[in-house]
Amino acid sequence: MRGYERILRGFLVLGLASFTFWSCATPGTAGKSAKEGASAEEPGKQSQEQLATGQGGKLLGVQVQDQGDETKVVMAGSGPFQDYQFRRLGEDRFVVELQDVKETASLPSLPPSSERVRLTYGDTTMSGGAQIIGTLYDRLDRYVMNTEGNDLVLNMYFSNKADGHGSGSAPLSYVPNPPEPKRKKVAKKSSQGAGGKAQSGARQAPAEAAADDVSFPADAPPGAASLTKKQYVGKPISLDLLDADLRNVLRLISDLTGTNLVIEPDVTGRVTLKVERVPWDQVLDMVLAMNNLGKEQVGGVIRIARQDKLKQEWDQTKNEILARQELLEIAKDVGDITTVYFSVNYAQPADIAKKIEVNKSDKGRIEVDDRSSLIIYSDFPARIENARRLLTRLDRATPQVLIEARIVTMSADASRDLGINWSVQGRSGAAKAGLPTFSRDFAVNIPATIPFSFSIAEVINNTLMNVDLKLAAQEQISRVNVLAAPRVLTLNHKKAVINQGQQIPYLKLSDLNVASTEFKDAVLELQVTPHITPDRKIRLEIMAKQDEPTSTQYQVGTSSVPGIDSRRINTELLVDDGNIVVIGGVLRRNDTESTTSTPGLSKVPILGRLFRIDGTRNIRQELVIFISPKIIEATSPPTRG
């Protein structure tokens, strides 16, 4: 019986061993299913491992949000971002480098421009990864960049100071270091001469603000950089060196970064350091500082030499520049002293003489003859030539502006026929900046007017001659009455005044009850001050005033006098040379009595009223002023002796 039990136990052990071997050696068994089940429970594990090793990362989307003084840029990835970098490209540009992103052929579309930033993709054909370049429309004050799950978030804070200069201590900006990626394999590059090992960090943490993670804002005052630590932007590297030769260390840094280095023969020393993911330019500065060395950038090459030698060379260069400047100053006082007579055509001779006196030599002499507008200057030839060039630049004719105006009254029908509509899609009040314009057909969109207010528009692509033709056509049918067509020529920055009206006498009593007559102006007055800009536009300062007597009489002493209604506008606008500015909105109302009757029968007593119609006609007119400024070129001055 025991023999059977031993035989049965042997068969069971043999069968169990065969089943176990078959399960492990045959594909599609339960062992693999268990692994697949574990993978199914952690769907993001594989993509995160690939992303940590720089394999197969994808950029899923980019969003831009403006919130007050803050703008947030969110970059969503298929996994956590491990290798990113933020760099400034001047005052108004920046770049975000995403080395994790490998599938650059399917980059998502970028959002449209916000109020402060516009995003575009950069060219990464040679460098790899993805680059997002931002153009700033406002002054960047500080920024913070960090990761939130699979998102990389860039928070930018903009200053709301109108003067563009911060006050007090400027806030600092920083970019937190991303978490250390879990790499299964770390690329190492050893150097026998360096006596240690080096790790290439080309695909690691960002280098921006690597010096204690601080950087000054874009509007920091001059000299702020010298009061804080230097900002390093080089590619991060890792080095582990023990008593290594200095020259070999410098060559190793050059090999890791692709930088051109030239080392002086007297540069020697030993280096011991261990750094992880530090910008290479910061490592280079530390190595140079430990050995009392300095560097000089010459084009694309960095020269390494001892500090005392570089200081000696810089002092020598400074002395050469100073000596050259002294030589140039001495060269101005070579030759015989001569006397010249400068004629001043447009400027004041005394003002020009003060500016020449600043550059004259100790032996020079200046006299001014106001009667003949001459400057008598005695000095060395080089000094005289400098004075002649200065006089040529300063003594120039002041440009003039021809201001033509048309002051007309027109009925509402004539205004509509000309296409002028003063109350279309506008707001109440007089226009000031950003004037509406209308083209050849006089179509205009102008802010609506309130009672006794002015409206302003600008006519473009038209001439004053075309305006005269249209006004003459309306005048033939008694819809337009041209009151005045003044023309005045004024200098640049000088005020031109045009007025038309009447003076109303008033009775005035003195303290001794002596009566005298005083006149008050009731005129239409137009004051225009032109300013010619460098791009040949004209900035106009306009003051329009309309004073007219009222129909109501006021008792003053023993006589009755009318009151004065006053309307006024002050504005400043920019127009092109030759364009027309239109000022309107001054309304007048004339009441005319009319009688329509049947001859003969209308004169019969009592019954004649049946054959006569008496009425009052209300005519509404508008006062419109057309102003056209035109630049008059000045003639060239005669050749100076």
C-alpha positions in Angstrom: 0.0 0.0 0.0 2.9 2.3 0.8 4.4 1.6 -2.6 1.3 2.8 -4.3 1.3 5.9 -2.3 4.9 6.7 -3.2 4.2 6.1 -6.9 1.0 8.3 -6.8 2.9 11.1 -5.0 5.7 10.9 -7.6 3.2 11.3 -10.5 1.6 14.3 -8.8 5.0 16.1 -8.3 6.0 15.3 -11.9 2.7 16.6 -13.2 2.8 19.8 -11.2 6.4 20.5 -12.3 5.5 20.0 -16.0 2.5 22.4 -15.7 4.6 25.0 -14.1 7.3 24.8 -16.8 4.7 24.9 -19.5 3.0 28.0 -18.0 6.3 29.9 -17.9 7.7 28.9 -21.3 4.5 29.2 -23.4 3.4 32.8 -24.6 -0.1 33.9 -23.7 -0.2 32.3 -20.3 -1.5 33.7 -17.0 1.9 35.2 -16.1 1.7 37.6 -19.0 -1.9 38.4 -18.3 -1.0 39.5 -14.8 1.6 41.9 -16.2 -0.9 43.2 -18.7 -3.4 43.7 -15.9 -0.9 45.7 -14.0 -0.2 47.8 -17.0 -3.9 48.4 -17.5 -4.3 49.5 -13.9 -1.6 52.2 -14.5 -2.2 53.6 -18.0 0.0 56.6 -17.5 3.1 54.8 -16.2 4.6 53.9 -19.5 4.1 57.4 -21.1 5.7 59.0 -18.0 8.7 56.7 -18.1 9.1 57.5 -21.8 8.8 61.2 -21.1 11.3 61.1 -18.3 13.8 59.6 -20.6 13.1 62.0 -23.4 11.0 59.6 -25.6 7.7 60.4 -27.3 6.5 63.5 -25.3 3.6 65.4 -27.0 2.3 69.0 -26.6 -1.5 68.7 -26.4 -2.5 72.4 -26.2 -1.6 75.9 -25.3 -3.9 78.5 -23.6 -3.5 82.2 -22.8 -5.6 83.9 -20.1 -5.5 87.7 -19.2 -6.5 88.4 -15.6 -6.0 92.0 -14.6 -2.3 92.7 -14.5 -1.5 89.0 -14.9 -1.3 86.9 -18.0 -1.2 83.1 -17.7 0.2 80.7 -20.4 -0.8 77.1 -19.8 1.0 74.4 -21.9 -0.6 71.0 -21.6 1.5 67.9 -22.2 1.0 64.1 -22.5 3.0 63.8 -19.3 4.9 65.9 -16.7 7.4 68.3 -18.2 10.9 67.6 -17.1 13.1 69.6 -19.4 12.0 73.1 -20.1 13.6 76.6 -20.1 12.5 80.2 -20.2 14.7 82.9 -21.7 14.3 86.6 -22.4 15.0 87.8 -26.0 15.3 91.5 -25.3 12.7 93.8 -23.8 9.6 92.6 -25.6 10.3 88.9 -26.5 10.8 85.6 -24.7 11.1 81.9 -25.6 10.0 78.8 -23.8 12.0 75.7 -24.9 10.3 72.3 -24.4 13.0 69.6 -25.0 10.5 66.9 -23.7 8.4 67.4 -26.8 9.5 64.9 -29.5 6.5 64.8 -31.9 6.9 68.2 -33.3 5.1 67.3 -36.6 1.7 67.4 -34.8 2.0 70.5 -32.6 -1.4 72.1 -31.6 -2.5 75.4 -33.0 -1.6 78.4 -30.8 -4.3 80.7 -29.5 -4.9 84.1 -31.0 -3.1 87.1 -29.6 -4.2 88.5 -26.2 -4.0 92.0 -25.0 -0.4 91.6 -23.8 1.2 88.6 -25.6 1.3 86.9 -29.0 2.6 83.3 -29.3 4.4 81.7 -32.3 6.4 78.5 -32.8 10.1 78.8 -33.3 12.3 76.8 -35.7 13.7 73.8 -33.9 15.0 71.9 -36.9 18.6 71.8 -35.6 18.1 72.0 -31.8 15.1 69.6 -31.5 12.1 69.8 -29.1 9.6 72.6 -29.4 10.0 76.4 -29.0 7.2 78.8 -28.2 8.2 82.4 -28.9 6.2 85.2 -27.2 6.0 88.9 -28.3 5.0 91.2 -25.4 2.8 94.2 -26.0 3.3 95.6 -22.4 6.2 96.0 -20.0 6.9 92.7 -18.2 7.5 93.3 -14.5 8.1 89.7 -13.3 7.3 86.1 -14.0 6.9 82.7 -12.3 7.1 79.4 -14.1 6.3 76.0 -12.6 4.5 72.7 -13.3 1.0 71.6 -12.2 0.5 67.9 -13.0 1.0 67.5 -16.8 0.7 71.3 -17.3 3.6 73.8 -17.5 2.2 77.2 -16.3 3.9 80.5 -17.0 2.5 83.4 -14.9 3.6 86.8 -16.2 2.9 90.0 -14.2 2.8 93.3 -16.0 3.3 96.7 -14.4 0.4 99.2 -14.6 2.6 102.3 -13.9 2.0 104.9 -16.6 5.5 106.3 -16.5 7.1 103.1 -17.2 9.5 103.2 -14.2 9.1 101.3 -11.1 9.5 102.9 -7.7 11.1 101.4 -4.7 12.6 98.0 -4.7 11.8 96.1 -7.8 10.2 92.6 -7.4 12.3 89.6 -8.4 11.4 87.0 -10.9 12.2 83.3 -10.6 11.8 80.0 -12.4 11.6 77.1 -9.9 13.8 74.1 -10.8 11.8 71.2 -12.2 11.9 67.9 -10.4 14.8 65.7 -11.1 13.8 63.2 -13.8 14.1 59.5 -13.1 16.5 58.3 -15.7 17.5 54.7 -16.0 20.6 55.6 -18.0 22.7 58.7 -17.4 25.0 59.8 -20.2 28.5 60.2 -18.8 31.6 61.6 -20.4 34.9 61.0 -18.5 38.2 62.8 -18.9 41.4 61.1 -17.9 43.2 64.4 -17.7 40.5 66.0 -15.6 40.7 63.4 -12.9 37.0 63.0 -12.5 33.7 62.5 -14.4 31.3 64.8 -16.1 27.6 64.5 -16.9 26.1 66.3 -19.9 23.0 68.2 -18.9 21.9 69.3 -22.3 18.4 67.8 -21.8 17.8 68.8 -18.2 16.6 71.8 -16.1 16.2 75.3 -17.4 19.1 77.6 -17.0 17.1 80.8 -16.6 17.8 82.5 -13.2 20.2 79.8 -12.2 22.1 82.1 -9.9 20.0 81.6 -6.8 16.9 81.8 -9.2 16.9 85.6 -9.3 16.7 88.1 -12.1 15.9 91.7 -12.3 12.8 92.9 -14.2 13.1 94.5 -17.6 12.7 98.0 -16.3 15.3 97.8 -13.6 17.4 101.0 -13.4 20.9 101.1 -14.8 23.4 99.7 -12.3 20.9 97.3 -10.8 22.7 94.3 -12.4 25.9 95.3 -10.6 24.1 95.3 -7.2 22.9 91.7 -7.6 24.1 88.4 -8.8 24.7 87.9 -12.5 22.0 86.2 -14.6 23.2 83.0 -16.3 21.6 81.6 -19.3 24.0 78.9 -20.4 23.2 75.2 -20.9 23.2 73.3 -17.6 26.0 70.8 -17.1 27.0 68.4 -14.3 30.7 67.9 -13.3 32.5 65.8 -10.6 36.2 66.8 -10.5 38.8 66.0 -7.9 42.1 67.9 -8.1 41.9 68.2 -11.9 44.2 70.2 -14.0 42.7 73.7 -14.8 43.6 73.7 -18.5 41.9 70.3 -18.9 38.8 71.5 -17.1 38.5 74.5 -19.4 38.8 72.2 -22.4 36.2 69.9 -20.9 33.7 72.8 -20.5 34.5 73.8 -24.1 33.7 70.3 -25.4 30.5 70.0 -23.4 29.1 73.3 -24.5 30.6 73.8 -28.0 32.2 77.1 -26.9 35.4 78.4 -28.4 38.0 79.0 -25.8 41.6 80.5 -26.1 43.8 79.9 -23.0 46.9 82.0 -22.3 50.1 80.0 -21.7 50.5 81.2 -18.1 47.1 79.9 -17.0 47.7 77.1 -14.5 46.0 75.7 -11.5 44.0 72.8 -10.0 40.2 72.4 -9.7 38.0 70.4 -7.3 34.3 70.7 -7.7 31.0 68.8 -7.9 28.0 70.5 -9.5 24.7 69.2 -10.7 22.7 70.8 -13.4 24.4 74.3 -13.2 24.6 76.7 -16.2 28.0 76.3 -17.9 28.7 80.0 -17.8 28.2 80.1 -14.1 30.6 77.1 -13.7 33.1 78.9 -15.8 32.9 82.0 -13.7 33.4 80.0 -10.5 36.4 78.2 -11.9 38.0 81.5 -13.1 37.3 83.2 -9.7 39.0 80.4 -7.8 42.2 80.8 -9.8 42.2 84.7 -10.1 41.5 84.5 -13.8 39.4 86.6 -16.1 37.8 86.3 -19.5 37.4 88.6 -22.5 34.8 88.1 -25.3 36.3 88.7 -28.7 33.6 87.9 -31.3 32.6 84.3 -30.9 35.8 83.4 -28.9 36.3 83.6 -25.2 39.9 84.4 -24.1 41.0 83.2 -20.7 43.9 85.1 -19.0 45.1 86.2 -15.6 43.1 89.1 -14.1 46.2 91.4 -13.6 47.1 90.9 -17.3 43.6 91.7 -18.5 43.5 94.8 -16.3 46.8 95.9 -17.6 45.6 95.5 -21.2 42.3 97.3 -20.5 44.2 100.2 -18.8 46.5 100.4 -21.8 43.5 100.5 -24.2 41.8 103.2 -22.1 45.0 105.3 -22.1 45.3 104.9 -25.9 41.7 106.1 -26.3 42.3 109.1 -24.0 45.5 110.0 -25.8 43.7 109.8 -29.2 41.0 112.1 -27.9 43.6 114.6 -26.6 45.3 114.4 -30.0 42.0 115.2 -31.7 41.5 118.2 -29.4 45.0 119.5 -30.1 44.5 119.0 -33.8 41.6 121.5 -33.7 43.9 124.2 -32.5 46.5 123.9 -35.3 47.0 126.6 -37.8 46.6 130.4 -38.0 43.8 132.2 -36.3 41.4 133.6 -39.0 38.3 135.7 -38.9 35.0 134.8 -40.7 31.7 136.5 -41.0 28.6 134.3 -40.6 25.3 135.8 -41.9 22.3 134.6 -39.9 19.1 134.4 -42.1 16.3 133.1 -39.8 17.5 132.5 -36.3 18.5 135.2 -33.7 22.3 135.9 -34.1 22.7 136.1 -30.3 21.3 132.6 -29.8 23.6 131.1 -32.4 26.6 132.9 -30.9 25.9 131.4 -27.5 26.0 127.9 -29.0 29.2 128.6 -31.0 30.9 130.0 -27.9 30.6 126.6 -26.2 33.0 125.0 -28.7 35.4 127.9 -29.3 39.1 127.7 -28.2 40.7 129.8 -25.5 42.0 132.2 -28.1 38.7 132.4 -30.0 36.6 135.5 -30.1 32.9 136.1 -31.0 31.1 139.3 -31.7 27.5 139.8 -32.8 26.1 142.6 -35.1 22.3 142.7 -34.7 21.8 145.4 -37.3 23.3 143.3 -40.1 22.6 139.9 -38.5 26.3 138.9 -38.6 28.4 136.8 -36.3 32.1 137.8 -36.4 34.1 134.7 -35.3 37.9 134.5 -34.9 39.4 131.1 -34.2 41.5 128.2 -35.6 40.4 126.7 -38.9 39.1 123.5 -37.4 37.0 125.4 -34.9 35.6 127.6 -37.6 34.6 124.6 -39.7 32.7 123.1 -36.7 30.9 126.4 -36.2 29.9 126.6 -39.9 28.4 123.1 -39.7 26.5 124.0 -36.5 25.1 127.2 -38.1 24.0 125.2 -41.2 21.9 122.9 -38.9 20.4 125.6 -36.7 19.8 128.5 -39.1 16.9 127.1 -41.2 13.8 128.7 -42.4 10.8 128.1 -40.2 8.1 126.3 -42.2 4.8 128.1 -42.8 1.3 126.9 -42.9 -1.4 128.3 -45.2 -4.8 128.1 -43.4 -7.8 128.5 -45.6 -11.3 128.6 -44.2 -14.9 128.7 -45.5 -17.5 130.0 -43.1 -21.0 129.2 -44.4 -24.5 128.9 -43.1 -26.7 126.1 -44.6 -30.1 124.7 -44.2 -30.8 121.2 -43.0 -31.7 120.2 -46.5 -28.4 121.4 -47.8 -26.6 119.6 -45.1 -28.3 116.4 -46.1 -27.6 116.9 -49.8 -23.9 117.4 -49.1 -24.0 114.1 -47.1 -23.1 115.7 -43.8 -24.8 113.9 -40.9 -23.8 115.1 -37.5 -25.6 112.5 -35.4 -25.0 109.0 -36.6 -23.9 106.3 -34.2 -22.2 108.7 -31.9 -22.2 109.9 -28.4 -23.2 113.3 -27.1 -20.5 116.0 -26.8 -17.8 117.5 -28.9 -15.2 115.3 -30.5 -11.6 115.7 -29.5 -9.2 112.8 -30.3 -9.6 110.2 -33.0 -11.8 112.2 -35.3 -14.2 110.5 -37.7 -13.5 111.1 -41.4 -15.5 111.3 -44.5 -14.4 110.8 -48.1 -15.3 112.4 -51.5 -19.0 112.0 -51.2 -18.9 113.8 -47.8 -20.4 110.8 -45.9 -19.5 111.3 -42.3 -20.0 109.4 -39.0 -19.7 112.1 -36.3 -20.6 112.1 -32.6 -24.1 113.4 -31.9 -24.4 117.0 -30.7 -26.2 118.4 -27.7 -27.8 121.9 -27.9 -25.2 124.7 -28.5 -22.4 122.2 -29.0 -19.8 121.8 -31.8 -19.0 118.8 -33.9 -15.8 118.1 -35.7 -15.0 115.9 -38.7 -12.1 115.5 -41.1 -12.5 115.3 -44.9 -10.1 112.9 -46.6 -9.1 112.4 -50.2 -10.7 115.8 -51.2 -9.6 119.3 -51.9 -11.0 122.7 -50.9 -11.8 123.4 -54.6 -14.2 120.5 -54.7 -15.8 121.8 -51.5 -16.2 125.2 -53.2 -17.9 123.7 -56.2 -20.4 121.8 -54.0 -21.1 124.9 -51.9 -21.5 127.1 -55.0 -24.1 124.7 -56.4 -26.1 124.8 -53.2 -25.8 128.6 -53.0 -27.5 128.9 -56.4 -30.7 127.5 -54.9 -30.4 129.6 -51.7 -29.6 126.7 -49.4 -26.1 127.8 -48.6 -24.8 131.2 -47.8 -21.0 131.7 -47.8 -20.3 134.3 -45.1 -16.5 134.5 -45.5 -13.6 132.7 -47.1 -10.5 133.9 -45.3 -6.9 132.9 -46.0 -4.1 133.4 -43.6 -0.4 132.4 -43.7 1.3 131.8 -40.4 4.6 130.4 -39.1 5.0 127.0 -37.6 3.9 127.0 -33.9 2.4 130.5 -34.3 -1.3 131.3 -33.7 -3.5 132.6 -36.5 -6.7 134.4 -35.6 -9.7 134.9 -37.9 -12.9 136.7 -36.6 -16.0 138.2 -38.2 -18.9 139.9 -36.5 -20.1 143.1 -34.9 -19.6 145.2 -31.8 -22.7 146.0 -29.6 -22.6 149.3 -27.6 -23.4 149.2 -23.9 -24.0 152.0 -21.5 -21.5 152.0 -18.6 -21.7 154.1 -15.5 -18.6 155.0 -13.5 -18.3 155.5 -9.8 -19.2 159.2 -10.2 -22.3 158.3 -12.2 -20.7 159.4 -15.4 -22.2 157.6 -18.4 -19.8 156.2 -21.1 -20.3 153.8 -24.0 -18.5 150.5 -24.0 -18.5 148.0 -26.9 -18.8 144.2 -26.6 -17.7 141.9 -29.4 -20.3 139.6 -30.8 -18.2 137.8 -33.4 -17.4 134.5 -34.9 -13.7 133.9 -33.9 -11.4 131.2 -35.1 -7.9 130.6 -33.6 -5.7 128.0 -35.2 -2.2 127.1 -34.1 -0.4 124.7 -36.5 2.4 122.4 -35.5 4.3 120.5 -38.2 5.4 117.0 -37.2 8.5 115.3 -38.5 6.4 113.0 -40.7 4.9 116.0 -42.5 1.5 115.9 -40.7 -0.1 118.9 -39.1 -1.2 119.0 -35.5 -3.8 121.8 -35.1 -4.9 123.5 -31.9 -8.3 125.0 -32.7 -10.4 127.4 -30.7 -13.8 128.3 -32.3 -16.1 130.8 -30.6 -19.5 132.0 -31.7 -21.0 135.1 -29.9 -24.2 136.6 -31.2 -26.8 139.0 -29.8 -30.0 137.5 -28.6 -33.5 138.6 -29.5 -34.3 139.3 -25.9 -33.7 142.9 -24.7 -32.4 143.7 -21.3 -33.0 147.0 -19.5 -29.8 148.8 -18.6 -30.4 152.2 -17.1 -32.7 154.1 -19.4 -31.9 152.0 -22.5 -32.4 148.4 -23.5 -29.6 146.2 -24.9 -29.5 142.7 -26.2 -27.7 139.8 -24.5 -25.0 137.7 -26.0 -25.2 134.0 -26.6 -21.7 132.4 -26.5 -20.6 129.1 -27.8 -17.0 127.9 -27.6 -14.8 124.8 -28.4 -11.2 124.0 -27.7 -9.7 121.0 -29.3 -6.5 119.5 -30.7 -6.3 117.1 -33.7 -3.9 115.7 -36.2 -4.6 115.9 -40.0 -2.7 115.2 -43.1 -1.2 118.0 -45.2 -4.0 119.5 -47.4 -6.9 117.7 -45.7 -10.0 119.5 -44.5 -11.4 119.8 -41.0 -15.1 120.6 -40.6 -16.6 122.2 -37.5 -20.4 122.3 -37.2 -23.1 122.3 -34.7 -23.9 126.0 -34.3 -27.6 126.2 -35.1 -29.6 129.3 -35.9 -33.4 129.7 -36.2 -35.0 132.4 -38.3 -38.8 133.1 -38.1 -40.2 134.6 -41.3 -43.8 135.8 -41.5 -45.6 135.2 -44.9 -49.0 136.1 -46.3 -50.9 134.3 -49.1 -54.0 136.1 -50.4 -56.4 136.5 -53.3 -56.0 139.9 -54.9 -58.9 142.2 -54.3 -61.1 139.9 -52.3 -58.5 139.7 -49.5 -59.0 143.4 -48.8 -62.7 143.2 -48.2 -63.4 144.1 -44.6 -64.2 141.1 -42.4 -64.8 138.7 -45.3 -61.4 139.3 -46.7 -59.8 137.1 -44.0 -61.5 134.2 -45.7 -59.3 134.9 -48.8 -56.0 135.5 -46.9 -53.6 133.1 -45.1 -51.1 134.4 -42.6 -48.3 132.2 -41.5 -44.9 132.0 -39.9 -42.1 130.1 -41.5 -39.4 128.6 -39.3 -36.1 128.3 -41.1 -33.4 126.3 -39.3 -29.8 127.0 -40.4 -26.5 125.6 -39.3 -23.1 127.4 -39.2 -20.4 125.2 -40.7 -16.6 126.0 -40.8 -14.3 124.3 -43.2 -10.5 124.5 -42.3 -7.8 123.4 -44.7 -4.1 123.6 -43.6 -1.3 123.3 -46.1 2.4 123.3 -45.6 4.3 125.9 -47.6 7.9 124.8 -48.3 10.6 127.3 -47.3 13.1 128.5 -49.9 16.7 127.4 -49.5 19.1 129.9 -47.8 22.0 131.3 -49.8 25.4 129.6 -49.6 27.3 130.7 -46.5 30.8 132.2 -46.8 
